[in-house]
Amino acid sequence: MNIRNQSIFLFLFFFPCSQLLAQGSDMVVLKKGPERTLKTYLSGSQIHFVTIAGTEVQGMIRKIQKDSLYINIYDERPAYTMWGTSFWDTVSVGLSRYHIKEVREIFKPRENFSFIKNGLIFMMGGSAYAILHSVNALYLKQPIIPSTMAISGAVALTGFALSRIHKKTVTLGNKYYLQYIPVTK
């Protein structure tokens, strides 16, 4: 083996090994009780929460260090073109620091079939059926059937009740909490 081949071999052997020594960032874990982990937040993941002051924060976690989240917050606003139309543009990016004790509520991640859980489909279906029945009755010059209107109203009210019951956030306290996990060095 000549020197060139040896240097290529050493480079290809030691370069991947040097990448294995890199340390990951710390993490914050959303837990329900002492044994159940709901979500793990690492640097680079998206987070959406409400602070104890009531401010809603949404952005990408830049780093997690010493019980604090450093979050890139994007300020997006409509910008106008020379033709008078608008488009969304990022005006600025700011880095903000929040201690995990400052987080009051965390928004739940989007779920499949959430339109059923939050009652939207029931409200739309009940309202649409009531309108359809009324328009058909007026068009065909027939009476509006009260039982049909009552059933469609009950379906819409069920959807409204589901929307009130379904929470979009997890309130941190005794049941749910954030746990900081440092990476050992």
Salt bridges, closest charged atoms under 4 A:
GLU56 OE2 - HIS48 NE2 2.71
ASP67 OD2 - HIS99 NE2 3.95
ASP75 OD2 - ARG77 NH2 2.91
GLU105 OE2 - ARG104 NE 3.62
GLU111 OE1 - LYS117 NZ 3.02
